[in-house]
Each structure stands twice: as structure tokens, then as C-alpha cells.
Amino acid sequence: MKTAITRKFAFMALAALALSPAGRAQSAIAGDWLGTLDAGAIKLRVVFRIVNSQDGLTASLQSPDQSPAWIPATSVTRSDNTLTIDLKPLGAVFAGKIAADLNSIDGTFTQMGNPLPLALKRVKDQSELAPRRPQNPVKPYPYREEEVAYANKAAGNTLAATLTVPPGKGPFTAVLLISGSGPNDRDESILGHKPFLVLSDYLTRKGIVVLRADKRGVGRSTGKYATATTADFATDAEAGVAYLKTRSEVDPHRIGLVGHSEGGTIAPMVAAGNPDVRFIVMMAGTGVTGERILVEQVRMIAEANGISKEKAAQAADKESELLALVVKETDNAVVEKELREKLAGQMPEAQIDAAIKDITSPWGRYLLSYDPTTALRKVVCPVLAIDGEKDLQVSPAQNLPPIRKALEEGGNKHFEIDELPGLNHLFQTAKTGSPAEYAQIEETISPVALDKIATWILKQ
């Protein structure tokens, strides 16, 4: 009975708010508002979701070009035709003027003291927020798709996956797709793109069985993602190879690995000690330590975003100093203290927290020190190593030469190494290669890259 009374008065309070002039004014701007932050080389869409609650206006922010996550606003204030949204976790605030027709809000988005103009338009159709991805396959597919699961017994986890099988009798050549860094699902979903869905569809249509899995602890896969290193993910890949051998549709003598980014580092780790792996494709795989990759990444992305070469070099030197500290000091408490002192005032606290947590995790520490040439020298099966000319995350100039050298030193005579013109880290056709472009590009994977991979695999 008490609950019923409470609900009744809550309803009356909401009704009173809606009927009052202030309530009507607040309700009038409730909804989704879309705008674009233009910082020159970087353009990011942002969405404010404004809600009229019993306690007044609340809001949350999403950048669909960066993440599907919503960030709650600290406070929302409206006074007549002015609106202010404070986002303390980001060190940001939006202040704007509401148009008389209530369909636009023109204002300024200021983060860490840097103001950018931001014009918001009311979202009238939710399809405006959905990115256009023309390469995503549409069902029904001309092949069989099966939900499967297999165990990594040594690690005690189960990987949930999708197996796609071409029409026909078989047995077929088969590949396991290994995704890049981050808590990726089986499609390697990123910024509205599903690269592994597109790649899997393309390869299966070419007559290749494809297995792709959610990472451990992600999606429907069990296990702990947070404590896993690259070496742990390699054991999950080995479990995938073992599973493919059990399938009657698969020729056990024609099983290969296709890894992207971190997955391109994992593929040689698995192939070096597993004779069941008959070929590997490294898509933006690494040839040097993570410490060197991250330093060069900072420099290249800074330049692509319009920063002078001198300042980009200074930023890279700063990154090198910070990463060297992590590599040298094994005590995370000491590392955290020093990193906080060095990063104070340079980015919001929430970003500092996330950066420290990531780089001092077991995965982060392994990444910084692991030398991929150790495994590459032991790989005897055929290798295709490709990278995009405009890759600013895994530099082709920095990584392809040591990959070639390591394979040669190991006596491997069956490899091909190519730098693909005009493509970025995701193998999209790009203008600058900056990660800020990823979501804005409609293409998920260049047809040139897709054809290169499929043609090479079928030749093996």
C-alpha cells in the first residue's frame, strides 16, 4: 500500500511539472541533439541526450565516432534560452543558445580550456545516428552460418564463435580470424564498423571456412579479459585451430590464421610452435616492441592532426619518457604516483585513470616489452604481411622491414610483404590515416585488401 501511495504522489509531481510553464520549457528540449566538433584534421560527431526528470534536466554525451558509451553530465542548467551542460569527467562544458523554434542550439564546446564551436540540431529520425556501412552483408547469405563454442582447457574458458561454411562438399581451406587489441567481439566491432564480419563474408564467398570468436570475457565467451596478456590470447587462438581440426568441412592440412593488429602479432606466436598452422596473414602486425610502436604512433598521429613536426617530436619524446618509466619500474604504485605527477593538468582525471590502468595492466606491461621477431624467426609456414601506407598506429616503415628481416633470418623462403597504398590501420581507403577518420569513412575494408588476402590464401 505504501508503494502505491508513493507512486501516486510521484505521478502527481510529474504531472504538475509538465503543466507548469517551467516544466513545459524544460520538456521542450528533451530528446537527442546531434552536432559535429571540427578541430581541423579531426571531425567528431557528438550526441547529447537530454532528459526531463523529476529532479530537473539531466543529460549524457556520446561520440558515436569514438564509442557507443554514454557519459553522464555532471549538471544541466537552463535559463530562458541558454543551456549549459557540464561534463567534469571530461573536463568539458557546453554552453549554447536555444533557437526560438526549439530545433537547434548554437554554442561552444570547451574542453581543457580549448573552445570549439558546436551547433546542435534536434534528432528527428534515429536513423541519423546510425553510420552508413554499405559493406555489411545482408542475410540470407549464400553460405551456412553456425553458432559454435569450443574450450581452451588449459585456461579454463570457453570461446563463443561463428563458423561460416561455403556451399559444396569440401573439405575446404579454413582460417581463424584473430582480432586486435581491446575487448573485441567476433566481428571486431569498432566505431560502427564490423571488419571481421565483412572479411569473413568475403572469404566464405570465395570458398574458405571462417571461424571468428568473441575474445575471452567478452560477449558470450567466458574467462577473464582484464588479466589476460597477448600470450594468453594466443592460447585461445590455439584452441580455435584445434576446434577447426574437428570439423568435417575443414581440410586439416589447410588451416591458417588471419590476425589484425595485435592479432597479427599473435598469429606468428601460434604458428611458431604449432605445425597444424599451414599459413598466416598478418594485417598490420608488429615487428618491434610495443614501447617503440606507441612512441611512433604518438608522433605520426600528432602530425596527421596538424601539429608541427617539432611539437610532434616533443610529444613522442614525452611518451617515450613515460613508457620507459613503466618498463623500468615494476611496482605499479610507484608508477601510478609518478605518472599522475607528470600528466597532471594535461588531460581530465578520468582519462589519466584509464591510461594508467591500461598501461600497468598485465596486458600493457607485456605489450611494451614483447619482441615479435622472436616468434617470427621460428615461423616456417608461408606468411603474408600487409600494412596500409597510411597506418598511423602500426607504422609500415617501422614494422615491415624487421618482419622481413626476422623471417629471412629464420630461413623462411615463403613469405610476401606488401605496403598497400592509401590504406589506414583498418585497411580503409583514407585521406590522412588518422584514427579520427575511421568512423567517418563508409568503407569498412578496401576491396584491394580483401582481394589480396583471399587470392593469397587460395594460392596456398
Residue pairs with C-beta under 8 A, 6 or more apart in sequence:
10 54
13 54
14 54
16 23
17 23
17 26
17 52
17 54
18 24
18 27
23 52
25 78
26 52
26 56
26 57
26 78
27 52
28 102
29 50
29 57
29 78
29 83
29 98
29 102
29 105
30 50
30 51
30 52
30 57
31 49
31 50
31 122
31 123
32 47
32 48
32 49
32 50
32 122
32 123
32 126
32 129
33 47
33 48
33 49
33 50
33 105
33 120
33 121
33 122
33 123
34 45
34 46
34 47
34 120
34 121
34 123
34 128
34 129
35 45
35 46
35 48
35 118
35 119
35 120
35 121
36 43
36 44
36 45
36 46
36 118
37 43
37 44
37 45
37 46
37 109
37 116
37 118
38 116
38 117
39 116
39 305
40 305
40 306
41 304
41 305
41 306
41 432
41 434
41 436
42 305
42 434
42 436
43 436
43 440
44 63
44 65
44 66
44 436
45 63
45 64
45 65
45 439
46 61
46 62
46 63
46 109
46 118
47 61
47 62
47 63
47 64
47 123
47 129
48 59
48 60
48 61
48 85
48 94
48 120
49 59
49 60
49 61
49 62
49 70
50 57
50 58
50 59
50 76
51 57
51 58
51 59
56 76
57 76
57 77
57 78
58 72
58 73
58 76
59 72
59 73
59 76
59 85
60 70
60 71
60 72
60 73
61 70
61 71
61 73
61 85
61 87
61 90
62 68
62 69
62 70
62 71
64 129
64 131
64 191
64 192
64 439
65 191
65 192
65 436
65 438
65 439
65 440
66 191
66 439
67 191
71 87
71 89
71 90
73 85
73 86
73 87
74 86
74 87
74 88
74 89
75 84
75 85
75 86
76 83
76 84
76 85
76 86
77 83
77 84
77 85
77 86
78 84
78 98
81 97
81 98
81 99
81 100
82 95
82 96
82 97
82 98
83 94
83 95
83 96
83 97
83 98
83 105
83 107
84 93
84 94
84 95
84 96
85 93
85 94
85 95
86 93
87 93
87 94
89 348
89 349
89 350
90 111
90 348
90 350
90 351
91 111
91 112
91 347
91 348
91 349
92 109
92 110
92 111
92 112
92 348
93 109
93 110
94 107
94 108
94 109
94 110
94 118
95 107
95 108
95 110
96 105
96 106
96 107
96 108
96 118
96 120
97 105
97 106
97 107
98 104
98 105
99 105
99 106
102 122
103 121
103 122
104 119
104 120
104 121
104 122
105 119
105 120
106 117
106 119
106 120
107 117
107 118
107 119
107 120
108 115
108 116
108 117
108 118
109 115
109 116
109 117
109 118
110 116
111 348
112 347
112 348
123 129
130 192
131 191
131 192
131 193
131 439
131 442
132 442
133 192
133 193
133 194
133 442
133 444
134 442
134 443
135 198
135 443
135 444
135 445
136 194
136 197
136 198
136 444
137 197
137 198
137 201
141 164
141 201
141 204
142 167
142 205
143 164
143 165
143 166
143 167
143 204
143 205
144 164
144 165
144 167
145 162
145 163
145 164
145 165
146 162
146 163
146 164
146 165
147 160
147 161
147 162
147 163
148 160
148 161
148 162
148 163
148 211
148 243
149 158
149 159
149 160
149 161
149 220
150 158
150 159
150 161
150 239
150 240
150 242
150 243
151 157
151 158
151 159
151 239
152 158
152 159
152 216
152 223
152 235
152 236
152 238
152 239
153 239
154 235
155 216
155 223
155 232
155 235
155 236
156 223
157 216
157 217
157 221
157 222
157 223
157 224
157 236
158 221
158 222
158 223
159 213
159 214
159 216
159 221
159 236
159 239
159 240
160 186
160 213
160 214
160 219
160 220
160 221
161 186
161 211
161 212
161 213
161 214
161 240
162 186
162 200
162 211
162 212
162 213
163 209
163 210
163 211
163 247
164 200
164 201
164 204
164 209
164 210
165 172
165 204
165 209
165 249
166 172
166 204
166 205
166 206
166 207
166 208
166 209
168 207
170 209
170 248
170 249
170 250
170 251
171 248
171 249
171 250
171 251
171 252
171 254
172 207
172 208
172 209
172 249
172 250
172 251
172 254
173 207
173 208
173 209
173 251
173 254
173 255
173 256
173 457
173 458
173 460
174 208
174 209
174 210
174 211
174 244
174 247
174 249
174 250
174 251
174 254
174 255
174 256
175 203
175 208
175 209
175 210
175 211
175 255
175 256
175 257
175 258
175 281
175 457
176 211
176 212
176 213
176 237
176 240
176 241
176 244
176 255
176 256
176 257
176 258
177 186
177 188
177 196
177 199
177 200
177 210
177 211
177 212
177 258
177 259
177 260
177 263
178 233
178 237
178 257
178 258
178 259
178 260
178 263
178 264
178 266
178 267
179 186
179 188
179 196
179 212
179 215
179 259
179 260
179 261
179 262
179 263
180 188
180 260
180 261
180 262
180 263
180 264
180 284
181 261
181 262
181 363
181 367
182 190
183 215
183 217
183 218
183 225
184 190
184 214
184 215
184 218
185 214
185 215
185 218
185 219
186 196
186 212
186 213
186 214
186 219
187 194
187 195
187 196
187 197
187 212
188 194
188 195
188 196
188 212
188 260
190 426
190 438
191 438
191 439
192 439
193 426
193 438
193 439
193 444
194 444
195 260
195 426
195 427
195 444
195 445
196 212
196 260
198 444
198 445
198 450
199 210
199 258
199 445
199 450
199 453
200 210
200 212
202 445
202 450
202 454
203 210
203 453
203 454
203 457
204 210
206 454
206 458
207 458
208 454
208 457
208 458
209 244
209 247
209 249
209 250
211 240
211 243
211 244
213 221
213 236
213 240
214 220
214 221
215 221
215 225
215 233
215 236
216 222
216 223
216 224
216 225
216 228
216 232
216 233
216 236
217 223
217 224
217 225
217 226
217 228
218 225
223 236
226 361
227 361
227 362
228 362
228 363
229 362
229 363
229 366
229 367
230 262
230 265
230 266
230 269
230 363
230 366
230 367
230 370
231 269
231 366
233 262
233 266
234 266
234 269
234 270
237 257
237 259
237 266
237 267
237 270
238 270
238 274
241 255
241 257
241 270
241 274
241 276
241 277
242 276
244 250
244 252
244 255
245 252
245 255
245 276
252 276
253 278
254 278
254 460
255 276
255 277
255 278
256 277
256 278
256 279
256 280
256 281
256 381
256 457
256 460
257 266
257 267
257 270
257 271
257 277
257 279
257 280
257 281
258 267
258 280
258 281
258 283
258 453
258 457
259 265
259 266
259 267
259 280
259 281
259 282
259 283
259 285
260 283
260 284
261 283
261 284
261 285
261 393
261 394
261 425
262 286
262 367
263 283
263 285
264 281
264 282
264 283
264 284
264 285
264 286
264 385
264 394
265 282
265 285
265 286
265 370
265 372
267 280
267 281
267 282
267 285
268 280
268 282
268 285
268 372
268 375
268 376
268 378
268 379
268 383
269 372
269 375
270 277
270 280
271 277
271 280
271 375
271 379
271 381
272 375
272 376
272 378
272 379
273 378
277 381
278 381
278 382
278 460
279 381
279 382
279 383
279 384
279 457
279 460
280 379
280 381
280 382
280 383
280 384
281 383
281 384
281 385
281 386
281 453
281 456
281 457
282 383
282 384
282 385
282 386
282 403
283 386
283 387
283 427
283 449
283 453
284 386
284 387
284 388
284 391
284 393
284 394
284 425
284 427
285 372
285 385
285 387
285 394
285 399
285 403
286 293
286 372
286 394
286 399
287 372
287 373
287 376
287 398
287 399
287 400
287 401
287 402
287 403
287 406
288 371
288 372
288 373
288 398
288 399
288 402
289 368
289 369
289 370
289 371
289 372
290 367
290 368
290 369
290 370
291 320
291 323
291 324
291 327
291 368
291 369
292 398
293 393
293 394
293 395
293 398
293 399
294 319
294 323
294 368
295 316
295 319
295 320
295 323
296 316
296 395
296 398
297 392
297 393
297 394
297 395
298 312
298 315
298 316
298 319
299 312
299 313
299 315
299 316
300 312
300 392
300 395
300 433
301 392
301 393
301 434
301 435
302 311
302 312
302 315
302 316
303 309
303 312
304 392
304 432
304 433
304 434
305 434
305 436
307 315
321 342
322 339
322 342
322 343
323 359
323 368
325 335
325 338
325 339
326 335
326 339
326 359
326 360
326 364
326 365
326 368
327 365
327 368
327 369
329 335
329 338
332 360
335 356
335 360
336 356
336 360
339 352
339 355
339 356
340 352
340 356
343 352
343 355
344 352
347 355
358 364
359 365
359 368
372 403
372 406
373 402
373 403
373 405
373 406
376 403
376 406
376 407
376 410
377 406
377 407
377 409
377 410
378 410
379 407
379 410
379 412
380 410
380 411
380 412
381 414
382 414
382 415
382 460
383 407
383 412
383 414
383 415
383 416
384 415
384 416
384 417
384 418
384 452
384 453
384 456
384 457
385 400
385 403
385 404
385 415
385 416
385 417
385 418
386 417
386 418
386 419
386 420
386 427
386 449
386 452
386 453
387 394
387 396
387 399
387 400
387 418
387 419
387 420
388 396
388 419
388 420
388 422
388 423
388 424
388 425
388 427
388 430
388 433
388 449
389 396
389 419
389 420
389 421
389 422
389 423
389 433
390 422
390 423
390 424
390 430
390 432
390 433
391 423
391 424
391 425
391 433
392 424
392 425
392 432
392 433
392 434
392 435
393 425
393 435
394 425
396 419
400 417
400 419
403 417
404 415
404 417
407 415
416 456
418 452
420 427
420 446
420 448
420 449
420 452
422 429
422 430
422 446
423 429
423 430
423 446
423 448
423 449
424 430
424 433
424 434
424 437
424 438
425 433
425 435
426 438
426 444
426 445
427 445
427 446
427 449
428 437
428 438
428 441
428 443
428 444
428 445
428 446
429 441
429 443
429 446
430 437
430 441
431 437
